[in-house]
Amino acid sequence: RQPVSPAPVTATIEIGPEFLEEKIRAFKQHTSQSPLFQLFETMVRKRGTKELFHLAATMAPRPMQLETDLFEGVKED
């Protein structure tokens, strides 16, 4: 597999241990993915209780900053 360079992380959200376990249980409901169960669980547990995101697009350019709220800077019209 070719190496990849993922986009930089711009938001980190704490999901807690209960949601981590639920995420693993939910993935295992997709039986077509059974060959990946062990790999998925290993990788998810390695990452711990933090979900990482990156800002894919913005209407107003700004300096990159690490956020802990996915709705930070979102304005209602």
mmCIF file of the N, C-alpha and C atoms, coordinates in Angstrom:
data_MODEL
# 
_entry.id   MODEL 
# 
loop_
_atom_site.group_PDB 
_atom_site.id 
_atom_site.type_symbol 
_atom_site.label_atom_id 
_atom_site.label_alt_id 
_atom_site.label_comp_id 
_atom_site.label_asym_id 
_atom_site.label_entity_id 
_atom_site.label_seq_id 
_atom_site.pdbx_PDB_ins_code 
_atom_site.Cartn_x 
_atom_site.Cartn_y 
_atom_site.Cartn_z 
_atom_site.occupancy 
_atom_site.B_iso_or_equiv 
_atom_site.pdbx_formal_charge 
_atom_site.auth_seq_id 
_atom_site.auth_comp_id 
_atom_site.auth_asym_id 
_atom_site.auth_atom_id 
_atom_site.pdbx_PDB_model_num 
ATOM 1   N N  . ARG A 1 1  ? 0.844   -1.177 0.000  1.00 0.00 ? 1  ARG A N  1 
ATOM 2   C CA . ARG A 1 1  ? 0.000   0.000  0.000  1.00 0.00 ? 1  ARG A CA 1 
ATOM 3   C C  . ARG A 1 1  ? 0.884   1.231  0.000  1.00 0.00 ? 1  ARG A C  1 
ATOM 4   N N  . GLN A 1 2  ? 0.528   2.205  -0.820 1.00 0.00 ? 2  GLN A N  1 
ATOM 5   C CA . GLN A 1 2  ? 1.304   3.437  -0.899 1.00 0.00 ? 2  GLN A CA 1 
ATOM 6   C C  . GLN A 1 2  ? 1.138   4.276  0.370  1.00 0.00 ? 2  GLN A C  1 
ATOM 7   N N  . PRO A 1 3  ? 2.195   4.965  0.805  1.00 0.00 ? 3  PRO A N  1 
ATOM 8   C CA . PRO A 1 3  ? 2.060   5.837  1.978  1.00 0.00 ? 3  PRO A CA 1 
ATOM 9   C C  . PRO A 1 3  ? 1.149   7.015  1.657  1.00 0.00 ? 3  PRO A C  1 
ATOM 10  N N  . VAL A 1 4  ? 0.475   7.507  2.668  1.00 0.00 ? 4  VAL A N  1 
ATOM 11  C CA . VAL A 1 4  ? -0.412  8.658  2.509  1.00 0.00 ? 4  VAL A CA 1 
ATOM 12  C C  . VAL A 1 4  ? -0.001  9.753  3.481  1.00 0.00 ? 4  VAL A C  1 
ATOM 13  N N  . SER A 1 5  ? -0.366  10.968 3.165  1.00 0.00 ? 5  SER A N  1 
ATOM 14  C CA . SER A 1 5  ? -0.130  12.097 4.052  1.00 0.00 ? 5  SER A CA 1 
ATOM 15  C C  . SER A 1 5  ? -1.489  12.705 4.374  1.00 0.00 ? 5  SER A C  1 
ATOM 16  N N  . PRO A 1 6  ? -2.079  12.313 5.504  1.00 0.00 ? 6  PRO A N  1 
ATOM 17  C CA . PRO A 1 6  ? -3.408  12.813 5.824  1.00 0.00 ? 6  PRO A CA 1 
ATOM 18  C C  . PRO A 1 6  ? -3.393  14.312 6.117  1.00 0.00 ? 6  PRO A C  1 
ATOM 19  N N  . ALA A 1 7  ? -4.559  14.926 5.966  1.00 0.00 ? 7  ALA A N  1 
ATOM 20  C CA . ALA A 1 7  ? -4.703  16.347 6.283  1.00 0.00 ? 7  ALA A CA 1 
ATOM 21  C C  . ALA A 1 7  ? -4.410  16.569 7.767  1.00 0.00 ? 7  ALA A C  1 
ATOM 22  N N  . PRO A 1 8  ? -3.945  17.770 8.127  1.00 0.00 ? 8  PRO A N  1 
ATOM 23  C CA . PRO A 1 8  ? -3.642  18.031 9.538  1.00 0.00 ? 8  PRO A CA 1 
ATOM 24  C C  . PRO A 1 8  ? -4.911  18.031 10.395 1.00 0.00 ? 8  PRO A C  1 
ATOM 25  N N  . VAL A 1 9  ? -4.775  17.594 11.613 1.00 0.00 ? 9  VAL A N  1 
ATOM 26  C CA . VAL A 1 9  ? -5.881  17.591 12.567 1.00 0.00 ? 9  VAL A CA 1 
ATOM 27  C C  . VAL A 1 9  ? -6.172  19.031 12.974 1.00 0.00 ? 9  VAL A C  1 
ATOM 28  N N  . THR A 1 10 ? -7.454  19.420 12.920 1.00 0.00 ? 10 THR A N  1 
ATOM 29  C CA . THR A 1 10 ? -7.836  20.760 13.360 1.00 0.00 ? 10 THR A CA 1 
ATOM 30  C C  . THR A 1 10 ? -8.817  20.720 14.525 1.00 0.00 ? 10 THR A C  1 
ATOM 31  N N  . ALA A 1 11 ? -9.354  19.536 14.838 1.00 0.00 ? 11 ALA A N  1 
ATOM 32  C CA . ALA A 1 11 ? -10.275 19.416 15.975 1.00 0.00 ? 11 ALA A CA 1 
ATOM 33  C C  . ALA A 1 11 ? -10.082 18.064 16.643 1.00 0.00 ? 11 ALA A C  1 
ATOM 34  N N  . THR A 1 12 ? -10.083 18.070 17.957 1.00 0.00 ? 12 THR A N  1 
ATOM 35  C CA . THR A 1 12 ? -9.981  16.857 18.760 1.00 0.00 ? 12 THR A CA 1 
ATOM 36  C C  . THR A 1 12 ? -11.158 16.854 19.727 1.00 0.00 ? 12 THR A C  1 
ATOM 37  N N  . ILE A 1 13 ? -11.933 15.790 19.701 1.00 0.00 ? 13 ILE A N  1 
ATOM 38  C CA . ILE A 1 13 ? -13.112 15.676 20.557 1.00 0.00 ? 13 ILE A CA 1 
ATOM 39  C C  . ILE A 1 13 ? -12.940 14.467 21.474 1.00 0.00 ? 13 ILE A C  1 
ATOM 40  N N  . GLU A 1 14 ? -13.132 14.673 22.764 1.00 0.00 ? 14 GLU A N  1 
ATOM 41  C CA . GLU A 1 14 ? -13.079 13.585 23.740 1.00 0.00 ? 14 GLU A CA 1 
ATOM 42  C C  . GLU A 1 14 ? -14.405 12.835 23.691 1.00 0.00 ? 14 GLU A C  1 
ATOM 43  N N  . ILE A 1 15 ? -14.353 11.516 23.425 1.00 0.00 ? 15 ILE A N  1 
ATOM 44  C CA . ILE A 1 15 ? -15.581 10.727 23.315 1.00 0.00 ? 15 ILE A CA 1 
ATOM 45  C C  . ILE A 1 15 ? -15.844 9.866  24.548 1.00 0.00 ? 15 ILE A C  1 
ATOM 46  N N  . GLY A 1 16 ? -14.856 9.646  25.378 1.00 0.00 ? 16 GLY A N  1 
ATOM 47  C CA . GLY A 1 16 ? -15.035 8.845  26.579 1.00 0.00 ? 16 GLY A CA 1 
ATOM 48  C C  . GLY A 1 16 ? -14.985 7.349  26.304 1.00 0.00 ? 16 GLY A C  1 
ATOM 49  N N  . PRO A 1 17 ? -14.698 6.558  27.323 1.00 0.00 ? 17 PRO A N  1 
ATOM 50  C CA . PRO A 1 17 ? -14.547 5.107  27.153 1.00 0.00 ? 17 PRO A CA 1 
ATOM 51  C C  . PRO A 1 17 ? -15.842 4.393  26.775 1.00 0.00 ? 17 PRO A C  1 
ATOM 52  N N  . GLU A 1 18 ? -16.999 4.894  27.231 1.00 0.00 ? 18 GLU A N  1 
ATOM 53  C CA . GLU A 1 18 ? -18.265 4.229  26.898 1.00 0.00 ? 18 GLU A CA 1 
ATOM 54  C C  . GLU A 1 18 ? -18.539 4.323  25.396 1.00 0.00 ? 18 GLU A C  1 
ATOM 55  N N  . PHE A 1 19 ? -18.314 5.493  24.801 1.00 0.00 ? 19 PHE A N  1 
ATOM 56  C CA . PHE A 1 19 ? -18.558 5.657  23.370 1.00 0.00 ? 19 PHE A CA 1 
ATOM 57  C C  . PHE A 1 19 ? -17.557 4.841  22.556 1.00 0.00 ? 19 PHE A C  1 
ATOM 58  N N  . LEU A 1 20 ? -16.333 4.716  23.035 1.00 0.00 ? 20 LEU A N  1 
ATOM 59  C CA . LEU A 1 20 ? -15.331 3.906  22.341 1.00 0.00 ? 20 LEU A CA 1 
ATOM 60  C C  . LEU A 1 20 ? -15.822 2.463  22.222 1.00 0.00 ? 20 LEU A C  1 
ATOM 61  N N  . GLU A 1 21 ? -16.326 1.916  23.326 1.00 0.00 ? 21 GLU A N  1 
ATOM 62  C CA . GLU A 1 21 ? -16.833 0.541  23.308 1.00 0.00 ? 21 GLU A CA 1 
ATOM 63  C C  . GLU A 1 21 ? -18.045 0.424  22.380 1.00 0.00 ? 21 GLU A C  1 
ATOM 64  N N  . GLU A 1 22 ? -18.913 1.429  22.392 1.00 0.00 ? 22 GLU A N  1 
ATOM 65  C CA . GLU A 1 22 ? -20.095 1.416  21.528 1.00 0.00 ? 22 GLU A CA 1 
ATOM 66  C C  . GLU A 1 22 ? -19.688 1.488  20.062 1.00 0.00 ? 22 GLU A C  1 
ATOM 67  N N  . LYS A 1 23 ? -18.668 2.263  19.756 1.00 0.00 ? 23 LYS A N  1 
ATOM 68  C CA . LYS A 1 23 ? -18.169 2.379  18.380 1.00 0.00 ? 23 LYS A CA 1 
ATOM 69  C C  . LYS A 1 23 ? -17.668 1.023  17.870 1.00 0.00 ? 23 LYS A C  1 
ATOM 70  N N  . ILE A 1 24 ? -16.948 0.304  18.720 1.00 0.00 ? 24 ILE A N  1 
ATOM 71  C CA . ILE A 1 24 ? -16.443 -1.017 18.353 1.00 0.00 ? 24 ILE A CA 1 
ATOM 72  C C  . ILE A 1 24 ? -17.598 -1.992 18.152 1.00 0.00 ? 24 ILE A C  1 
ATOM 73  N N  . ARG A 1 25 ? -18.572 -1.975 19.075 1.00 0.00 ? 25 ARG A N  1 
ATOM 74  C CA . ARG A 1 25 ? -19.739 -2.860 18.947 1.00 0.00 ? 25 ARG A CA 1 
ATOM 75  C C  . ARG A 1 25 ? -20.503 -2.553 17.656 1.00 0.00 ? 25 ARG A C  1 
ATOM 76  N N  . ALA A 1 26 ? -20.666 -1.278 17.338 1.00 0.00 ? 26 ALA A N  1 
ATOM 77  C CA . ALA A 1 26 ? -21.401 -0.883 16.128 1.00 0.00 ? 26 ALA A CA 1 
ATOM 78  C C  . ALA A 1 26 ? -20.684 -1.376 14.876 1.00 0.00 ? 26 ALA A C  1 
ATOM 79  N N  . PHE A 1 27 ? -19.360 -1.241 14.833 1.00 0.00 ? 27 PHE A N  1 
ATOM 80  C CA . PHE A 1 27 ? -18.615 -1.695 13.665 1.00 0.00 ? 27 PHE A CA 1 
ATOM 81  C C  . PHE A 1 27 ? -18.788 -3.194 13.465 1.00 0.00 ? 27 PHE A C  1 
ATOM 82  N N  . LYS A 1 28 ? -18.827 -3.930 14.561 1.00 0.00 ? 28 LYS A N  1 
ATOM 83  C CA . LYS A 1 28 ? -18.941 -5.378 14.465 1.00 0.00 ? 28 LYS A CA 1 
ATOM 84  C C  . LYS A 1 28 ? -20.326 -5.842 14.024 1.00 0.00 ? 28 LYS A C  1 
ATOM 85  N N  . GLN A 1 29 ? -21.288 -4.923 13.923 1.00 0.00 ? 29 GLN A N  1 
ATOM 86  C CA . GLN A 1 29 ? -22.604 -5.258 13.384 1.00 0.00 ? 29 GLN A CA 1 
ATOM 87  C C  . GLN A 1 29 ? -22.559 -5.385 11.866 1.00 0.00 ? 29 GLN A C  1 
ATOM 88  N N  . HIS A 1 30 ? -21.529 -4.832 11.250 1.00 0.00 ? 30 HIS A N  1 
ATOM 89  C CA . HIS A 1 30 ? -21.364 -4.898 9.796  1.00 0.00 ? 30 HIS A CA 1 
ATOM 90  C C  . HIS A 1 30 ? -20.615 -6.192 9.455  1.00 0.00 ? 30 HIS A C  1 
ATOM 91  N N  . THR A 1 31 ? -21.348 -7.276 9.367  1.00 0.00 ? 31 THR A N  1 
ATOM 92  C CA . THR A 1 31 ? -20.713 -8.586 9.197  1.00 0.00 ? 31 THR A CA 1 
ATOM 93  C C  . THR A 1 31 ? -19.888 -8.698 7.922  1.00 0.00 ? 31 THR A C  1 
ATOM 94  N N  . SER A 1 32 ? -20.203 -7.884 6.917  1.00 0.00 ? 32 SER A N  1 
ATOM 95  C CA . SER A 1 32 ? -19.383 -7.930 5.694  1.00 0.00 ? 32 SER A CA 1 
ATOM 96  C C  . SER A 1 32 ? -17.966 -7.432 5.960  1.00 0.00 ? 32 SER A C  1 
ATOM 97  N N  . GLN A 1 33 ? -17.789 -6.749 7.076  1.00 0.00 ? 33 GLN A N  1 
ATOM 98  C CA . GLN A 1 33 ? -16.468 -6.232 7.429  1.00 0.00 ? 33 GLN A CA 1 
ATOM 99  C C  . GLN A 1 33 ? -15.705 -7.154 8.388  1.00 0.00 ? 33 GLN A C  1 
ATOM 100 N N  . SER A 1 34 ? -16.216 -8.358 8.613  1.00 0.00 ? 34 SER A N  1 
ATOM 101 C CA . SER A 1 34 ? -15.618 -9.253 9.613  1.00 0.00 ? 34 SER A CA 1 
ATOM 102 C C  . SER A 1 34 ? -14.117 -9.498 9.434  1.00 0.00 ? 34 SER A C  1 
ATOM 103 N N  . PRO A 1 35 ? -13.581 -9.524 8.207  1.00 0.00 ? 35 PRO A N  1 
ATOM 104 C CA . PRO A 1 35 ? -12.134 -9.696 8.105  1.00 0.00 ? 35 PRO A CA 1 
ATOM 105 C C  . PRO A 1 35 ? -11.343 -8.536 8.735  1.00 0.00 ? 35 PRO A C  1 
ATOM 106 N N  . LEU A 1 36 ? -11.989 -7.397 8.923  1.00 0.00 ? 36 LEU A N  1 
ATOM 107 C CA . LEU A 1 36 ? -11.301 -6.221 9.469  1.00 0.00 ? 36 LEU A CA 1 
ATOM 108 C C  . LEU A 1 36 ? -11.542 -6.007 10.955 1.00 0.00 ? 36 LEU A C  1 
ATOM 109 N N  . PHE A 1 37 ? -12.365 -6.848 11.588 1.00 0.00 ? 37 PHE A N  1 
ATOM 110 C CA . PHE A 1 37 ? -12.723 -6.632 12.986 1.00 0.00 ? 37 PHE A CA 1 
ATOM 111 C C  . PHE A 1 37 ? -11.498 -6.449 13.877 1.00 0.00 ? 37 PHE A C  1 
ATOM 112 N N  . GLN A 1 38 ? -10.554 -7.362 13.827 1.00 0.00 ? 38 GLN A N  1 
ATOM 113 C CA . GLN A 1 38 ? -9.392  -7.297 14.713 1.00 0.00 ? 38 GLN A CA 1 
ATOM 114 C C  . GLN A 1 38 ? -8.544  -6.059 14.425 1.00 0.00 ? 38 GLN A C  1 
ATOM 115 N N  . LEU A 1 39 ? -8.292  -5.785 13.147 1.00 0.00 ? 39 LEU A N  1 
ATOM 116 C CA . LEU A 1 39 ? -7.493  -4.612 12.774 1.00 0.00 ? 39 LEU A CA 1 
ATOM 117 C C  . LEU A 1 39 ? -8.181  -3.333 13.224 1.00 0.00 ? 39 LEU A C  1 
ATOM 118 N N  . PHE A 1 40 ? -9.483  -3.220 12.966 1.00 0.00 ? 40 PHE A N  1 
ATOM 119 C CA . PHE A 1 40 ? -10.234 -2.028 13.363 1.00 0.00 ? 40 PHE A CA 1 
ATOM 120 C C  . PHE A 1 40 ? -10.160 -1.813 14.867 1.00 0.00 ? 40 PHE A C  1 
ATOM 121 N N  . GLU A 1 41 ? -10.455 -2.862 15.642 1.00 0.00 ? 41 GLU A N  1 
ATOM 122 C CA . GLU A 1 41 ? -10.454 -2.718 17.095 1.00 0.00 ? 41 GLU A CA 1 
ATOM 123 C C  . GLU A 1 41 ? -9.076  -2.336 17.614 1.00 0.00 ? 41 GLU A C  1 
ATOM 124 N N  . THR A 1 42 ? -8.034  -2.952 17.076 1.00 0.00 ? 42 THR A N  1 
ATOM 125 C CA . THR A 1 42 ? -6.673  -2.624 17.498 1.00 0.00 ? 42 THR A CA 1 
ATOM 126 C C  . THR A 1 42 ? -6.357  -1.153 17.239 1.00 0.00 ? 42 THR A C  1 
ATOM 127 N N  . MET A 1 43 ? -6.692  -0.671 16.037 1.00 0.00 ? 43 MET A N  1 
ATOM 128 C CA . MET A 1 43 ? -6.390  0.718  15.682 1.00 0.00 ? 43 MET A CA 1 
ATOM 129 C C  . MET A 1 43 ? -7.213  1.711  16.496 1.00 0.00 ? 43 MET A C  1 
ATOM 130 N N  . VAL A 1 44 ? -8.493  1.406  16.702 1.00 0.00 ? 44 VAL A N  1 
ATOM 131 C CA . VAL A 1 44 ? -9.356  2.306  17.461 1.00 0.00 ? 44 VAL A CA 1 
ATOM 132 C C  . VAL A 1 44 ? -8.891  2.389  18.917 1.00 0.00 ? 44 VAL A C  1 
ATOM 133 N N  . ARG A 1 45 ? -8.554  1.256  19.496 1.00 0.00 ? 45 ARG A N  1 
ATOM 134 C CA . ARG A 1 45 ? -8.078  1.267  20.890 1.00 0.00 ? 45 ARG A CA 1 
ATOM 135 C C  . ARG A 1 45 ? -6.739  2.004  21.010 1.00 0.00 ? 45 ARG A C  1 
ATOM 136 N N  . LYS A 1 46 ? -5.898  1.887  19.987 1.00 0.00 ? 46 LYS A N  1 
ATOM 137 C CA . LYS A 1 46 ? -4.610  2.587  20.006 1.00 0.00 ? 46 LYS A CA 1 
ATOM 138 C C  . LYS A 1 46 ? -4.824  4.105  20.046 1.00 0.00 ? 46 LYS A C  1 
ATOM 139 N N  . ARG A 1 47 ? -5.837  4.580  19.324 1.00 0.00 ? 47 ARG A N  1 
ATOM 140 C CA . ARG A 1 47 ? -6.137  6.020  19.305 1.00 0.00 ? 47 ARG A CA 1 
ATOM 141 C C  . ARG A 1 47 ? -6.756  6.490  20.601 1.00 0.00 ? 47 ARG A C  1 
ATOM 142 N N  . GLY A 1 48 ? -7.382  5.598  21.354 1.00 0.00 ? 48 GLY A N  1 
ATOM 143 C CA . GLY A 1 48 ? -7.970  5.973  22.638 1.00 0.00 ? 48 GLY A CA 1 
ATOM 144 C C  . GLY A 1 48 ? -9.318  6.660  22.500 1.00 0.00 ? 48 GLY A C  1 
ATOM 145 N N  . THR A 1 49 ? -9.599  7.528  23.443 1.00 0.00 ? 49 THR A N  1 
ATOM 146 C CA . THR A 1 49 ? -10.926 8.136  23.538 1.00 0.00 ? 49 THR A CA 1 
ATOM 147 C C  . THR A 1 49 ? -10.995 9.521  22.891 1.00 0.00 ? 49 THR A C  1 
ATOM 148 N N  . LYS A 1 50 ? -10.178 9.744  21.918 1.00 0.00 ? 50 LYS A N  1 
ATOM 149 C CA . LYS A 1 50 ? -10.218 11.014 21.189 1.00 0.00 ? 50 LYS A CA 1 
ATOM 150 C C  . LYS A 1 50 ? -10.540 10.757 19.720 1.00 0.00 ? 50 LYS A C  1 
ATOM 151 N N  . GLU A 1 51 ? -11.478 11.534 19.190 1.00 0.00 ? 51 GLU A N  1 
ATOM 152 C CA . GLU A 1 51 ? -11.807 11.509 17.770 1.00 0.00 ? 51 GLU A CA 1 
ATOM 153 C C  . GLU A 1 51 ? -11.082 12.685 17.131 1.00 0.00 ? 51 GLU A C  1 
ATOM 154 N N  . LEU A 1 52 ? -10.443 12.457 16.002 1.00 0.00 ? 52 LEU A N  1 
ATOM 155 C CA . LEU A 1 52 ? -9.696  13.497 15.309 1.00 0.00 ? 52 LEU A CA 1 
ATOM 156 C C  . LEU A 1 52 ? -10.405 13.885 14.023 1.00 0.00 ? 52 LEU A C  1 
ATOM 157 N N  . PHE A 1 53 ? -10.456 15.184 13.749 1.00 0.00 ? 53 PHE A N  1 
ATOM 158 C CA . PHE A 1 53 ? -11.123 15.701 12.557 1.00 0.00 ? 53 PHE A CA 1 
ATOM 159 C C  . PHE A 1 53 ? -10.219 16.731 11.896 1.00 0.00 ? 53 PHE A C  1 
ATOM 160 N N  . HIS A 1 54 ? -10.494 17.026 10.626 1.00 0.00 ? 54 HIS A N  1 
ATOM 161 C CA . HIS A 1 54 ? -9.812  18.148 9.973  1.00 0.00 ? 54 HIS A CA 1 
ATOM 162 C C  . HIS A 1 54 ? -10.839 18.979 9.227  1.00 0.00 ? 54 HIS A C  1 
ATOM 163 N N  . LEU A 1 55 ? -10.597 20.269 9.206  1.00 0.00 ? 55 LEU A N  1 
ATOM 164 C CA . LEU A 1 55 ? -11.482 21.201 8.518  1.00 0.00 ? 55 LEU A CA 1 
ATOM 165 C C  . LEU A 1 55 ? -11.282 21.028 7.024  1.00 0.00 ? 55 LEU A C  1 
ATOM 166 N N  . ALA A 1 56 ? -12.322 20.570 6.338  1.00 0.00 ? 56 ALA A N  1 
ATOM 167 C CA . ALA A 1 56 ? -12.214 20.300 4.907  1.00 0.00 ? 56 ALA A CA 1 
ATOM 168 C C  . ALA A 1 56 ? -12.417 21.556 4.074  1.00 0.00 ? 56 ALA A C  1 
ATOM 169 N N  . ALA A 1 57 ? -13.245 22.462 4.550  1.00 0.00 ? 57 ALA A N  1 
ATOM 170 C CA . ALA A 1 57 ? -13.518 23.690 3.790  1.00 0.00 ? 57 ALA A CA 1 
ATOM 171 C C  . ALA A 1 57 ? -14.052 24.757 4.743  1.00 0.00 ? 57 ALA A C  1 
ATOM 172 N N  . THR A 1 58 ? -13.875 26.000 4.355  1.00 0.00 ? 58 THR A N  1 
ATOM 173 C CA . THR A 1 58 ? -14.393 27.106 5.150  1.00 0.00 ? 58 THR A CA 1 
ATOM 174 C C  . THR A 1 58 ? -14.800 28.246 4.224  1.00 0.00 ? 58 THR A C  1 
ATOM 175 N N  . MET A 1 59 ? -15.808 28.983 4.635  1.00 0.00 ? 59 MET A N  1 
ATOM 176 C CA . MET A 1 59 ? -16.256 30.140 3.852  1.00 0.00 ? 59 MET A CA 1 
ATOM 177 C C  . MET A 1 59 ? -15.359 31.352 4.120  1.00 0.00 ? 59 MET A C  1 
ATOM 178 N N  . ALA A 1 60 ? -14.773 31.385 5.314  1.00 0.00 ? 60 ALA A N  1 
ATOM 179 C CA . ALA A 1 60 ? -13.938 32.526 5.695  1.00 0.00 ? 60 ALA A CA 1 
ATOM 180 C C  . ALA A 1 60 ? -12.553 32.019 6.076  1.00 0.00 ? 60 ALA A C  1 
ATOM 181 N N  . PRO A 1 61 ? -11.555 32.226 5.222  1.00 0.00 ? 61 PRO A N  1 
ATOM 182 C CA . PRO A 1 61 ? -10.203 31.765 5.554  1.00 0.00 ? 61 PRO A CA 1 
ATOM 183 C C  . PRO A 1 61 ? -9.734  32.329 6.894  1.00 0.00 ? 61 PRO A C  1 
ATOM 184 N N  . ARG A 1 62 ? -8.995  31.508 7.630  1.00 0.00 ? 62 ARG A N  1 
ATOM 185 C CA . ARG A 1 62 ? -8.481  31.922 8.941  1.00 0.00 ? 62 ARG A CA 1 
ATOM 186 C C  . ARG A 1 62 ? -7.252  31.099 9.250  1.00 0.00 ? 62 ARG A C  1 
ATOM 187 N N  . PRO A 1 63 ? -6.471  31.537 10.206 1.00 0.00 ? 63 PRO A N  1 
ATOM 188 C CA . PRO A 1 63 ? -5.305  30.734 10.598 1.00 0.00 ? 63 PRO A CA 1 
ATOM 189 C C  . PRO A 1 63 ? -5.765  29.387 11.164 1.00 0.00 ? 63 PRO A C  1 
ATOM 190 N N  . MET A 1 64 ? -4.989  28.358 10.907 1.00 0.00 ? 64 MET A N  1 
ATOM 191 C CA . MET A 1 64 ? -5.318  27.038 11.432 1.00 0.00 ? 64 MET A CA 1 
ATOM 192 C C  . MET A 1 64 ? -5.136  27.046 12.945 1.00 0.00 ? 64 MET A C  1 
ATOM 193 N N  . GLN A 1 65 ? -6.105  26.481 13.638 1.00 0.00 ? 65 GLN A N  1 
ATOM 194 C CA . GLN A 1 65 ? -6.015  26.367 15.090 1.00 0.00 ? 65 GLN A CA 1 
ATOM 195 C C  . GLN A 1 65 ? -6.671  25.067 15.520 1.00 0.00 ? 65 GLN A C  1 
ATOM 196 N N  . LEU A 1 66 ? -6.230  24.522 16.620 1.00 0.00 ? 66 LEU A N  1 
ATOM 197 C CA . LEU A 1 66 ? -6.809  23.288 17.147 1.00 0.00 ? 66 LEU A CA 1 
ATOM 198 C C  . LEU A 1 66 ? -8.080  23.628 17.900 1.00 0.00 ? 66 LEU A C  1 
ATOM 199 N N  . GLU A 1 67 ? -9.173  22.944 17.562 1.00 0.00 ? 67 GLU A N  1 
ATOM 200 C CA . GLU A 1 67 ? -10.467 23.166 18.193 1.00 0.00 ? 67 GLU A CA 1 
ATOM 201 C C  . GLU A 1 67 ? -10.862 21.955 19.024 1.00 0.00 ? 67 GLU A C  1 
ATOM 202 N N  . THR A 1 68 ? -11.745 22.182 19.977 1.00 0.00 ? 68 THR A N  1 
ATOM 203 C CA . THR A 1 68 ? -12.310 21.081 20.755 1.00 0.00 ? 68 THR A CA 1 
ATOM 204 C C  . THR A 1 68 ? -13.833 21.084 20.634 1.00 0.00 ? 68 THR A C  1 
ATOM 205 N N  . ASP A 1 69 ? -14.365 21.896 19.736 1.00 0.00 ? 69 ASP A N  1 
ATOM 206 C CA . ASP A 1 69 ? -15.797 22.005 19.497 1.00 0.00 ? 69 ASP A CA 1 
ATOM 207 C C  . ASP A 1 69 ? -16.008 22.040 17.984 1.00 0.00 ? 69 ASP A C  1 
ATOM 208 N N  . LEU A 1 70 ? -16.686 21.035 17.442 1.00 0.00 ? 70 LEU A N  1 
ATOM 209 C CA . LEU A 1 70 ? -16.887 20.982 15.996 1.00 0.00 ? 70 LEU A CA 1 
ATOM 210 C C  . LEU A 1 70 ? -17.741 22.129 15.469 1.00 0.00 ? 70 LEU A C  1 
ATOM 211 N N  . PHE A 1 71 ? -18.485 22.807 16.338 1.00 0.00 ? 71 PHE A N  1 
ATOM 212 C CA . PHE A 1 71 ? -19.335 23.901 15.897 1.00 0.00 ? 71 PHE A CA 1 
ATOM 213 C C  . PHE A 1 71 ? -18.726 25.278 16.185 1.00 0.00 ? 71 PHE A C  1 
ATOM 214 N N  . GLU A 1 72 ? -17.490 25.297 16.614 1.00 0.00 ? 72 GLU A N  1 
ATOM 215 C CA . GLU A 1 72 ? -16.820 26.563 16.885 1.00 0.00 ? 72 GLU A CA 1 
ATOM 216 C C  . GLU A 1 72 ? -16.753 27.400 15.601 1.00 0.00 ? 72 GLU A C  1 
ATOM 217 N N  . GLY A 1 73 ? -17.206 28.641 15.676 1.00 0.00 ? 73 GLY A N  1 
ATOM 218 C CA . GLY A 1 73 ? -17.170 29.533 14.533 1.00 0.00 ? 73 GLY A CA 1 
ATOM 219 C C  . GLY A 1 73 ? -18.330 29.374 13.574 1.00 0.00 ? 73 GLY A C  1 
ATOM 220 N N  . VAL A 1 74 ? -19.226 28.427 13.813 1.00 0.00 ? 74 VAL A N  1 
ATOM 221 C CA . VAL A 1 74 ? -20.389 28.242 12.952 1.00 0.00 ? 74 VAL A CA 1 
ATOM 222 C C  . VAL A 1 74 ? -21.430 29.290 13.326 1.00 0.00 ? 74 VAL A C  1 
ATOM 223 N N  . LYS A 1 75 ? -21.907 30.001 12.322 1.00 0.00 ? 75 LYS A N  1 
ATOM 224 C CA . LYS A 1 75 ? -22.898 31.056 12.563 1.00 0.00 ? 75 LYS A CA 1 
ATOM 225 C C  . LYS A 1 75 ? -24.212 30.668 11.904 1.00 0.00 ? 75 LYS A C  1 
ATOM 226 N N  . GLU A 1 76 ? -25.310 30.953 12.579 1.00 0.00 ? 76 GLU A N  1 
ATOM 227 C CA . GLU A 1 76 ? -26.640 30.715 12.015 1.00 0.00 ? 76 GLU A CA 1 
ATOM 228 C C  . GLU A 1 76 ? -27.033 31.914 11.163 1.00 0.00 ? 76 GLU A C  1 
ATOM 229 N N  . ASP A 1 77 ? -27.698 31.653 10.073 1.00 0.00 ? 77 ASP A N  1 
ATOM 230 C CA . ASP A 1 77 ? -28.213 32.759 9.246  1.00 0.00 ? 77 ASP A CA 1 
ATOM 231 C C  . ASP A 1 77 ? -29.660 33.028 9.577  1.00 0.00 ? 77 ASP A C  1 
# 
